[in-house]
Amino acid sequence: FVAVHGAAAATAYIALYTVAVALSLPGATFLTLAGGFMFGAVLGASLTVIGATAGATVIFLIAKSALGNVLRERAGASLKRMEAGFRENALSYLLVLRLIPLFPFWLVNLVPAFLGVPLGTYVLGTFIGIIPGTFVYCLAGAGLGEIFATGDEFSVKSILTPTMIAALVGLALLAMLPILYKRYRKTSP
């Protein structure tokens, strides 16, 4: 379907991703892997970033509306922990939270709205901040596509393609970011 109806598939994928993020549905990792699998690492990441940013923007705008009080209760104590960082420098703090997954994505979608972060700052920080992680997951999805495309029997050797090795290294680095960030915060003045 993707090969024959590329534009329609891309549009459907962005719409599905937007809705999933806007509703804070679990499974974004699988959708991102699927994006890489179906569209390749670069196009898949591009489409995913568009859909994720659009969905995050929808939930941000909802949180700024009358429904914000209900969503504020869902944020709980984590709201207080993030408040100081957003007050100091909203864009930088949002970029850190997007690049280094210290808090769940859905929570980082809500809190800036409660703390008065401007929409433009929020959209820019979200868009830029999710690119590296999204690309790594799409690279893993593209690597899965390469494995299936070979038609070889499934084995360890068939999995360790250059794309999959790069994706695994990227995933390992992403997993290390929260640990490194926490160490940095402890040692910085």
PyMOL commands that set and color helices and strands:
alter all, ss='L'
color gray80, all
select helices_A, chain A and resi 6-22+28-39+41-64+68-75+78-88+90-99+105-114+119-129+131-150+156-159+162-187
alter helices_A, ss='H'
color red, helices_A
deselect
rebuild
show_as cartoon
